[in-house]
Amino acid sequence: MSSPAIVPTFVSGRLRILSPSASDTTEELEREGRAFVSELQEFSATVNSVVESMSSQATMIEAEKLRAIGFRLLAEQEKLQRERKRREVAALIDERGAELARLTVELDSLLKVVTEQKDLISHLQQ
């Protein structure tokens, strides 16, 4: 197989060394390459847009996550404060109950003394 002879020719003031079919193929390949590069740049711009969008979404999500954590901590703190307050009220109720029991015993004792004194006075008056 012998390759066709390449004859240099002038086309539009340019020297052509390749055969016309090889030149056409090369030009077609160049157009396709430029189209591919253009599509690749468009794709890259789209990817960059998506990445920026995702980054802004991630920032918003992170902020909301921190806000939710803050609310959860506030809720847990409120729960602990309520439990502490409940214990304080229960202790106060126990304290007041003990005071009531002491005062009831004291009242019973005083009523007994009053009764004994009335009996003694009534006995002495007779």
Backbone as a chain_set.jsonl record, in Angstrom:
{"seq": "MSSPAIVPTFVSGRLRILSPSASDTTEELEREGRAFVSELQEFSATVNSVVESMSSQATMIEAEKLRAIGFRLLAEQEKLQRERKRREVAALIDERGAELARLTVELDSLLKVVTEQKDLISHLQQ", "coords": {"N": [[0.846, -1.158, 0.0], [0.681, 1.998, -0.917], [1.047, 5.342, 0.069], [-0.862, 8.188, -0.879], [0.591, 10.636, -2.897], [1.76, 13.633, -1.575], [1.198, 16.788, -2.487], [2.425, 19.994, -2.365], [0.284, 22.794, -2.245], [-1.115, 26.008, -3.042], [-3.533, 27.731, -1.246], [-5.774, 30.22, -0.924], [-3.694, 32.041, -0.425], [-2.177, 30.638, 1.352], [0.112, 28.11, 2.126], [-0.452, 24.78, 1.488], [0.216, 21.735, 2.847], [-0.845, 19.332, 3.556], [-3.015, 16.74, 2.389], [-6.109, 17.511, 0.737], [-8.318, 16.1, 1.872], [-7.291, 15.268, 4.341], [-6.772, 17.742, 5.411], [-9.367, 18.784, 5.541], [-10.436, 16.988, 7.378], [-8.86, 17.579, 9.573], [-9.629, 20.246, 10.024], [-12.319, 19.823, 10.617], [-12.017, 18.306, 12.937], [-10.828, 20.261, 14.506], [-12.983, 22.092, 14.725], [-14.808, 20.483, 16.083], [-13.332, 20.072, 18.385], [-13.191, 22.696, 19.394], [-15.925, 23.098, 19.831], [-16.333, 21.132, 21.745], [-14.692, 22.104, 23.821], [-16.051, 24.466, 24.333], [-18.531, 23.447, 25.228], [-17.579, 22.105, 27.451], [-16.662, 24.239, 29.011], [-19.098, 25.493, 29.461], [-20.36, 23.469, 30.899], [-18.652, 23.425, 33.101], [-19.179, 25.964, 34.157], [-21.835, 25.571, 34.872], [-21.521, 23.563, 36.799], [-20.016, 24.984, 38.694], [-21.935, 26.866, 39.425], [-23.854, 25.19, 40.602], [-22.319, 24.185, 42.711], [-21.832, 26.527, 44.185], [-24.468, 27.139, 44.873], [-25.105, 24.893, 46.437], [-23.239, 25.267, 48.446], [-24.146, 27.635, 49.635], [-26.595, 26.683, 50.514], [-25.666, 24.759, 52.316], [-24.501, 26.412, 54.211], [-26.752, 27.744, 55.181], [-28.155, 25.543, 56.206], [-26.39, 24.677, 58.183], [-26.482, 26.882, 59.901], [-29.181, 26.743, 60.711], [-29.095, 24.276, 61.948], [-27.406, 24.806, 64.117], [-29.043, 26.64, 65.398], [-31.205, 24.988, 66.062], [-29.922, 23.251, 67.833], [-29.367, 25.056, 69.848], [-31.988, 25.686, 70.683], [-32.742, 23.174, 71.608], [-30.983, 22.855, 73.76], [-31.895, 24.96, 75.358], [-34.453, 23.984, 75.925], [-33.814, 21.666, 77.381], [-32.522, 22.861, 79.53], [-34.627, 24.328, 80.601], [-36.236, 22.214, 81.406], [-34.63, 21.126, 83.422], [-34.612, 23.304, 85.203], [-37.312, 23.409, 85.906], [-37.567, 20.965, 87.235], [-35.832, 21.413, 89.401], [-37.187, 23.53, 90.619], [-39.56, 22.189, 91.272], [-38.584, 20.385, 93.183], [-37.774, 22.232, 95.136], [-40.262, 23.339, 95.862], [-41.496, 21.025, 96.825], [-39.841, 20.5, 99.018], [-40.4, 22.772, 100.518], [-43.113, 22.332, 101.035], [-42.902, 20.002, 102.594], [-41.493, 21.083, 104.75], [-43.337, 22.978, 105.711], [-45.379, 21.223, 106.353], [-44.202, 19.775, 108.427], [-43.946, 21.863, 110.244], [-46.646, 22.425, 110.635], [-47.458, 20.022, 111.856], [-45.947, 20.185, 114.242], [-47.029, 22.522, 115.344], [-49.649, 21.656, 115.666], [-49.358, 19.646, 117.572], [-48.445, 21.258, 119.643], [-50.697, 22.9, 119.97], [-52.595, 20.967, 120.789], [-51.4, 20.243, 123.197], [-51.525, 22.686, 124.608], [-54.301, 23.023, 124.668], [-54.933, 20.869, 126.278], [-53.689, 21.664, 128.633], [-55.203, 23.965, 129.161], [-57.69, 22.786, 129.567], [-57.111, 21.226, 131.817], [-56.514, 23.255, 133.645], [-58.977, 24.593, 133.769], [-60.495, 22.542, 134.873], [-59.191, 22.362, 137.321], [-59.711, 24.897, 138.371], [-62.507, 24.824, 138.502], [-62.765, 22.718, 140.313], [-61.55, 23.809, 142.562], [-63.322, 25.844, 143.123], [-65.492, 24.629, 144.145]], "CA": [[0.0, 0.0, 0.0], [1.466, 3.222, -0.985], [0.243, 6.502, 0.43], [-0.943, 9.121, -1.993], [1.632, 11.653, -2.876], [1.313, 14.927, -1.076], [1.74, 17.839, -3.328], [2.128, 21.286, -1.771], [-0.543, 23.68, -3.06], [-1.46, 27.29, -2.412], [-4.971, 27.969, -1.128], [-6.034, 31.51, -0.285], [-2.451, 32.662, -0.001], [-1.511, 29.801, 2.348], [0.716, 26.905, 1.575], [-1.094, 23.596, 2.03], [1.084, 20.583, 2.72], [-1.683, 18.147, 3.735], [-3.968, 16.477, 1.319], [-7.364, 18.198, 1.035], [-9.177, 15.321, 2.779], [-6.682, 15.338, 5.672], [-6.974, 19.124, 5.861], [-10.771, 18.894, 5.916], [-10.591, 16.208, 8.605], [-8.214, 18.355, 10.629], [-10.484, 21.389, 10.306], [-13.507, 19.287, 11.277], [-11.564, 17.948, 14.271], [-10.629, 21.528, 15.219], [-14.316, 22.602, 15.054], [-15.359, 19.625, 17.135], [-12.559, 20.363, 19.6], [-13.65, 23.984, 19.915], [-17.282, 22.874, 20.34], [-16.181, 20.365, 22.985], [-14.157, 23.02, 24.828], [-17.145, 25.369, 24.667], [-19.471, 22.687, 26.048], [-16.899, 21.83, 28.709], [-16.694, 25.492, 29.769], [-20.495, 25.662, 29.875], [-20.564, 22.476, 31.955], [-17.89, 23.893, 34.259], [-19.932, 27.081, 34.729], [-23.02, 24.992, 35.518], [-21.054, 22.881, 38.011], [-19.666, 26.029, 39.656], [-23.203, 27.422, 39.912], [-24.443, 24.198, 41.516], [-21.476, 24.131, 43.913], [-22.121, 27.743, 44.952], [-25.801, 26.98, 45.43], [-24.998, 23.903, 47.513], [-22.475, 25.884, 49.531], [-25.041, 28.555, 50.351], [-27.564, 25.833, 51.22], [-24.962, 24.151, 53.451], [-24.352, 27.466, 55.211], [-28.069, 27.932, 55.795], [-28.466, 24.339, 56.978], [-25.531, 24.71, 59.37], [-27.035, 27.906, 60.796], [-30.415, 26.202, 61.283], [-28.707, 23.187, 62.843], [-26.933, 25.443, 65.35], [-30.227, 27.218, 66.046], [-31.962, 23.87, 66.645], [-29.157, 22.792, 68.997], [-29.596, 26.059, 70.88], [-33.338, 25.491, 71.22], [-32.761, 21.925, 72.372], [-30.316, 23.132, 75.034], [-32.824, 25.767, 76.162], [-35.53, 23.107, 76.401], [-33.252, 20.818, 78.433], [-32.28, 23.737, 80.673], [-35.943, 24.612, 81.18], [-36.665, 20.994, 82.087], [-33.862, 21.038, 84.666], [-35.083, 24.357, 86.103], [-38.623, 22.998, 86.43], [-37.339, 19.888, 88.198], [-35.259, 22.056, 90.585], [-38.285, 24.278, 91.246], [-40.47, 21.189, 91.852], [-37.947, 19.899, 94.418], [-37.839, 23.324, 96.119], [-41.643, 23.419, 96.338], [-41.74, 19.821, 97.63], [-39.143, 20.707, 100.289], [-41.165, 23.782, 101.25], [-44.334, 21.662, 101.507], [-42.497, 19.129, 103.704], [-41.152, 21.965, 105.869], [-44.585, 23.53, 106.249], [-46.102, 20.093, 106.965], [-43.573, 19.509, 109.722], [-44.322, 22.973, 111.119], [-48.06, 22.214, 110.978], [-47.517, 18.924, 112.825], [-45.419, 20.705, 115.506], [-48.014, 23.453, 115.903], [-50.822, 20.868, 116.082], [-48.997, 19.019, 118.852], [-48.402, 22.345, 120.625], [-52.092, 23.284, 120.224], [-53.195, 19.904, 121.602], [-50.812, 20.358, 124.532], [-52.086, 23.879, 125.247], [-55.72, 22.734, 124.957], [-54.941, 19.952, 127.416], [-53.36, 22.489, 129.808], [-56.371, 24.802, 129.421], [-58.721, 21.901, 130.13], [-56.689, 20.865, 133.176], [-56.64, 24.445, 134.474], [-60.415, 24.807, 133.99], [-60.925, 21.516, 135.835], [-58.635, 22.712, 138.61], [-60.457, 26.069, 138.842], [-63.858, 24.376, 138.866], [-62.617, 21.882, 141.485], [-61.241, 24.696, 143.668], [-64.482, 26.675, 143.398], [-66.523, 23.807, 144.751]], "C": [[0.892, 1.22, 0.0], [0.551, 4.371, -0.668], [0.234, 7.46, -0.737], [0.117, 10.191, -1.819], [1.049, 12.966, -2.445], [2.019, 15.976, -1.901], [1.413, 19.164, -2.675], [1.333, 22.141, -2.746], [-0.797, 24.956, -2.298], [-2.968, 27.439, -2.421], [-5.131, 29.251, -0.338], [-4.766, 32.115, 0.291], [-1.734, 31.871, 1.069], [-0.979, 28.557, 1.665], [0.081, 25.702, 2.246], [-0.181, 22.409, 1.771], [0.277, 19.305, 2.831], [-2.574, 17.95, 2.522], [-5.28, 17.151, 1.691], [-8.256, 17.414, 1.995], [-8.616, 15.356, 4.199], [-6.872, 16.729, 6.245], [-8.414, 19.317, 6.31], [-11.037, 18.161, 7.237], [-10.013, 16.968, 9.794], [-9.068, 19.553, 11.017], [-11.753, 20.955, 11.033], [-13.17, 18.927, 12.731], [-11.358, 19.209, 15.116], [-11.982, 22.115, 15.63], [-14.943, 21.793, 16.195], [-14.648, 19.874, 18.463], [-13.005, 21.669, 20.234], [-15.067, 23.848, 20.504], [-17.223, 22.124, 21.67], [-15.68, 21.269, 24.119], [-15.25, 23.984, 25.277], [-18.168, 24.68, 25.571], [-18.875, 22.398, 27.423], [-16.881, 23.079, 29.595], [-18.107, 25.763, 30.287], [-20.821, 24.714, 31.028], [-19.868, 22.922, 33.237], [-18.619, 25.05, 34.943], [-21.166, 26.563, 35.463], [-22.627, 24.313, 36.829], [-20.705, 23.918, 39.083], [-20.924, 26.654, 40.256], [-23.849, 26.481, 40.927], [-23.646, 24.149, 42.817], [-21.732, 25.36, 44.79], [-23.484, 27.648, 45.625], [-25.781, 26.014, 46.611], [-24.25, 24.482, 48.712], [-23.349, 26.841, 50.327], [-26.101, 27.769, 51.12], [-26.919, 25.208, 52.449], [-24.78, 25.168, 54.568], [-25.67, 27.683, 55.941], [-28.433, 26.742, 56.684], [-27.659, 24.323, 58.269], [-26.057, 25.725, 60.385], [-28.306, 27.391, 61.474], [-30.117, 25.07, 62.266], [-28.236, 23.757, 64.179], [-28.098, 26.054, 66.13], [-31.046, 26.126, 66.739], [-31.249, 23.332, 67.886], [-29.371, 23.765, 70.159], [-30.967, 25.903, 71.515], [-33.424, 24.226, 72.061], [-32.106, 22.133, 73.736], [-31.195, 23.98, 75.948], [-33.939, 24.907, 76.743], [-35.025, 22.204, 77.531], [-33.009, 21.631, 79.699], [-33.598, 24.063, 81.384], [-36.459, 23.407, 81.96], [-35.938, 20.85, 83.424], [-34.316, 22.094, 85.677], [-36.436, 23.996, 86.716], [-38.47, 21.91, 87.487], [-36.77, 20.46, 89.5], [-36.35, 22.809, 91.355], [-39.267, 23.321, 91.919], [-39.896, 20.654, 93.169], [-37.992, 20.963, 95.515], [-39.241, 23.423, 96.717], [-41.97, 22.214, 97.218], [-41.063, 19.956, 98.993], [-39.893, 21.721, 101.152], [-42.442, 23.172, 101.815], [-44.004, 20.76, 102.698], [-42.194, 19.955, 104.95], [-42.408, 22.52, 106.532], [-45.429, 22.422, 106.916], [-45.541, 19.764, 108.328], [-43.927, 20.603, 110.718], [-45.775, 22.836, 111.564], [-48.197, 21.117, 112.032], [-47.036, 19.408, 114.195], [-46.432, 21.635, 116.166], [-49.276, 22.725, 116.371], [-50.557, 20.201, 117.425], [-48.991, 20.078, 119.952], [-49.823, 22.789, 120.992], [-52.776, 22.256, 121.117], [-52.701, 19.988, 123.046], [-51.414, 21.544, 125.27], [-53.562, 23.679, 125.591], [-55.85, 21.81, 126.172], [-54.653, 20.732, 128.699], [-54.552, 23.353, 130.18], [-57.468, 23.962, 130.079], [-58.372, 21.545, 131.566], [-56.854, 22.061, 134.114], [-58.113, 24.743, 134.769], [-60.955, 23.802, 135.007], [-60.448, 21.871, 137.247], [-59.399, 23.904, 139.217], [-61.847, 25.643, 139.284], [-63.801, 23.499, 140.136], [-62.356, 22.749, 142.744], [-62.451, 25.568, 144.042], [-65.566, 25.857, 144.117], [-66.277, 23.583, 146.206]], "O": [[1.752, 1.392, 0.864], [-0.606, 4.38, -1.09], [1.2, 7.541, -1.495], [0.469, 10.576, -0.704], [-0.025, 13.365, -2.895], [3.246, 16.032, -1.991], [0.239, 19.453, -2.444], [1.662, 22.209, -3.931], [-0.708, 24.994, -1.071], [-3.611, 27.294, -3.461], [-4.668, 29.348, 0.799], [-4.785, 32.651, 1.399], [-0.77, 32.368, 1.651], [-1.584, 28.037, 0.728], [0.08, 25.62, 3.474], [0.157, 22.11, 0.625], [0.665, 18.285, 2.26], [-2.839, 18.872, 1.75], [-5.539, 17.345, 2.879], [-8.894, 18.018, 2.858], [-9.378, 15.462, 5.161], [-7.11, 16.878, 7.443], [-8.664, 19.942, 7.34], [-11.767, 18.653, 8.097], [-10.599, 16.995, 10.876], [-9.221, 19.85, 12.202], [-12.211, 21.632, 11.953], [-13.949, 19.211, 13.641], [-11.678, 19.22, 16.304], [-12.127, 22.588, 16.758], [-15.521, 22.344, 17.132], [-15.272, 19.885, 19.525], [-13.178, 21.753, 21.449], [-15.363, 24.419, 21.554], [-17.964, 22.434, 22.602], [-16.185, 21.203, 25.24], [-15.365, 24.286, 26.465], [-18.618, 25.258, 26.56], [-19.576, 22.44, 28.434], [-17.068, 22.976, 30.808], [-18.284, 26.209, 31.42], [-21.469, 25.098, 32.002], [-20.428, 22.809, 34.327], [-18.672, 25.11, 36.171], [-21.505, 27.051, 36.541], [-23.309, 24.464, 37.843], [-21.06, 23.747, 40.249], [-20.972, 26.936, 41.453], [-24.33, 26.915, 41.974], [-24.226, 24.081, 43.901], [-21.837, 25.236, 46.011], [-23.644, 28.021, 46.787], [-26.37, 26.287, 47.657], [-24.602, 24.209, 49.859], [-23.298, 26.856, 51.557], [-26.466, 28.136, 52.237], [-27.544, 25.131, 53.507], [-24.893, 24.824, 55.744], [-25.701, 27.792, 57.167], [-28.957, 26.919, 57.784], [-28.188, 23.993, 59.331], [-26.073, 25.456, 61.586], [-28.487, 27.58, 62.677], [-30.794, 24.921, 63.283], [-28.612, 23.262, 65.241], [-28.137, 25.996, 67.359], [-31.522, 26.313, 67.858], [-31.896, 22.994, 68.877], [-29.535, 23.35, 71.306], [-31.103, 25.976, 72.736], [-34.092, 24.201, 73.095], [-32.609, 21.648, 74.75], [-31.241, 23.758, 77.157], [-34.326, 25.071, 77.9], [-35.724, 22.0, 78.523], [-33.257, 21.155, 80.807], [-33.668, 24.071, 82.613], [-37.043, 23.553, 83.034], [-36.547, 20.497, 84.434], [-34.397, 21.813, 86.873], [-36.677, 24.244, 87.897], [-39.155, 21.928, 88.509], [-37.176, 20.044, 90.585], [-36.424, 22.733, 92.581], [-39.756, 23.605, 93.013], [-40.623, 20.489, 94.148], [-38.219, 20.646, 96.683], [-39.395, 23.572, 97.929], [-42.642, 22.355, 98.24], [-41.639, 19.572, 100.011], [-40.008, 21.55, 102.366], [-42.816, 23.463, 102.951], [-44.731, 20.748, 103.691], [-42.578, 19.589, 106.061], [-42.525, 22.531, 107.757], [-46.103, 22.664, 107.917], [-46.286, 19.505, 109.274], [-44.18, 20.326, 111.891], [-46.104, 23.096, 112.722], [-48.958, 21.262, 112.989], [-47.65, 19.078, 115.21], [-46.672, 21.56, 117.371], [-49.898, 23.126, 117.354], [-51.417, 20.19, 118.306], [-49.471, 19.833, 121.059], [-50.125, 23.025, 122.162], [-53.452, 22.614, 122.082], [-53.473, 19.826, 123.991], [-51.779, 21.421, 126.439], [-54.026, 24.099, 126.651], [-56.763, 21.958, 126.985], [-55.286, 20.499, 129.728], [-54.891, 23.476, 131.357], [-58.096, 24.399, 131.044], [-59.24, 21.559, 132.438], [-57.287, 21.897, 135.255], [-58.458, 25.105, 135.894], [-61.754, 24.144, 135.879], [-61.175, 21.712, 138.227], [-59.695, 23.92, 140.412], [-62.314, 26.065, 140.341], [-64.723, 23.551, 140.951], [-62.864, 22.463, 143.829], [-62.568, 25.982, 145.196], [-66.498, 26.454, 144.656], [-67.063, 22.903, 146.867]]}, "num_chains": 1, "name": "protein.A"}
